[in-house]
C-alpha cells in the first residue's frame, strides 16, 4: 500500500524547492508531491526533471501536483488533482492504470465522485487553517473527518484518505482515530530543524496500531 506520510514541497525557486525536497528525502520521507505554483513551464519542467532524478535515487514516490501533462511527459509515478483541475476519469484515460492519481476533497460527495471515477487516494482537508494554500475550503477539524469517514464506512468506500492542512505532531493520534489512512504535510517538515527525528516520530504514530 501507499506510504502514510506525504511531503508536499515548498519553495518559490527551483533551488529552494530542490533543497527542501532533498532535505525531506534525506530525513527519511519517501513520498514527494511536487507543488510549484505560478511558475513558468520551463522552470517547472526543469524542477520536475531534477526531482524525478532525486526520487529515483532515494526510491521514493514522485507525484506531480495539478499538472497531468507534465506528469505524463516526465513519467512521474502519478499526479494529484485539485477540485478545479482535470476530472479524475479524464486523467485516468490519459495516464492509464499503472499511474497513481490522487484527488483533493472537502466533502463526502467529493470522495464519492473521486472513488467512482477511479482515484487511488484522497487528500481530504483542510484540517485547520493553513497559509500554504490560497482559497481555502471550509475547515473540517476532527469532527469533520470523523463524520466523513463514518459515511465512507457506511457506504463501503475504502479508498485511502490522507488528512491535510496545518497538521502538527500532536494531531496525529486523534486524527488516526477518525479512520484516516495517513497525512500530507508541507510546512511541518520544511520548517523543522530536526527533520529526521520529526519524520521518525510521525511514522511511529502513523504506523502504530489504532483501536477505533
N, C-alpha and C positions, 0 to 999 in steps of 0.2 A: 504493500500500500504506500501511500504518499507520506513524505516527511511531515511531522506535526508542527514544525516550525518553518515559517516562510519569512524571508527577509525581502522587504520592498526597498529598492535602492533610493538613495537621496544624493543630491548634488546638482548645482546649476551649470557645471562644466564637465567636460569629458574626464579631465584629470581628477576632479573631486569625486565623481561617480566611481571611477576605477579604484581610487584609493579606498573609498568606503566599502565597495564590493569585495576588494581583495582582503581588507581587514576582517570582514564578516566571514569569508571563506576560511581564512587563516585561523579564525577563532572557533571553527567547527560548524558553521552554518552550511547546509548542503541543499538549500533550495533558494534560488535567487530569482526575484521578479524585477526586471529592469524597467524602472519608471523614469522617463526622461522627457518631461513635458515642454511644449512650446520651443522646440529646438529645430534647427534646420535638418532636412533629410540627410544631408551629407554627414553632419556631426552625429546624428542618431545612428546611422549605419556604421560609422567608424567605431562608436562606442559598443554597439551590438557585436561587432566582429571581435573586439578585444574581450568583451565579457564572455562570449561563447568559448573563446580560447581558454580563459581562466577557469570557467566552469568545467570544461573537459579535463583540464589539468587536476582539478580538485574532485572530479567525479560527482559534480553537483548538478541538479536540475536547473535548466535555464529557461525561464518563462519571460516572454516579452509582454509588456503592458500595452493594451489597446491596439497596437499596430499589427494586424494579422498579416499583411503583405510583407512586412519586414520579417516577421517570424517565419514565414514560408521561404523567403529569399535566403535567409542565412541558416535555414534548417535548425531553428531553435527547438527545444523539447515541447514547446507549446505557447499558448497565448492566454492572457487574461483580459476579458472584455467587460467594460463598464455597462451600465444600464442604457446609455445613449450610443453605444458602439454598435458594430455589426451584430446581427442576430446570431445566436449560438448555432442554429441548424445551418445557416448560410456558411458560417466559419467551418463547420464540420465537413460540409460538401467540398470546401476548398482544401482543407488540411488533411482530410482522411481520418481513419480510425486510430492511427498509431500515435497521433499527437495529443497532448493534454490541452483541454480547453476549460478554463475557469470562468465563472461569471459572477459579477457583483450583484448582491441582493440586499434589500432593505425590508422586505415583507415576505410573508409565507407565499403569496401569489407569485412573487419574483422567483422564488425557489421552485415552485411547481412548474412554471414555464421553462426555466433552465433545465430542470431534470427531464421534462418531457422532450425538450429539443436536443438532448444529448450532451449536456455539460458533464465534466468529470468531477468538478468540485465547485463549491460555493464560497465566496468571500462575503460574509454577512456582517453588516455594520451600518453605522459606526457604534461601537460600544459606548464611547463617550466623546466629548468634543476633542477634535484634533486640528492642529494648524497645517498638517501635511496636505490636506485636501481642501480645494475650493468647492463651493456649492455643496455643503454637507447635507446628506439626507437626515431625516429625523433620528435622533439618538435613541438607541434601543435599551441600553442598560441590561442588568442581569435578568430582570423580569421579562424584557422583550425577547431575549434569547430563549429563556425557558418556555415561554408561550409558543414561539415559533417551532422550537424543537419538539414540543409535545404534539403540535399539529402535524409535523412531519411523521412522527411515530404513528399517530392515529391513521394517517393516510398511506402508511407503509412506504415512505420516501426515504431511501437510505444513503443518499449522496453525501459525501464528506463535507462538513461545514466548518469553515475557518472564521473565527472571530477577528475583527479588525477595528482599529480606531482608538488610539490613546491607551492601549493596554500596558499595564505595568506588571512586574513580577508578582506582586501580592494579589493580582486579579486572577491568576491562572487557576488556582484551586476552585474558587467559586464558579468560574467560567466553565471549567471541565465538568462540574456537577450539573450544568444545564444540559449536557449531552453533546456539546460541540466536539469536533474531531481534533482541531488544532487552532493555532493562531497565526496571524500575519502581522508582523511589526516592522516599523521603519525607524523612527527616532529613538526608540528604546535601545536598539543596538548601535545605531550611528553615534549617538551621544554618550555611550558608555565608555568609561576609562578602563574597564576591566571586561572586555568583550568575551574572552574565553570563559571566565568564571560565570558571567551572566548567561551565556548560551548553555553552559553545563547545567546551571540552576533551572533554566527554562525547560530544558529537555527532561530533567529529573521529574519536574512537576507534570509535564505534558505526558510522559510515559508511565507515570505512577498509576496503579490500578484505582479507578474511581468507582466507588459504590454509590449508585444512584437509587 
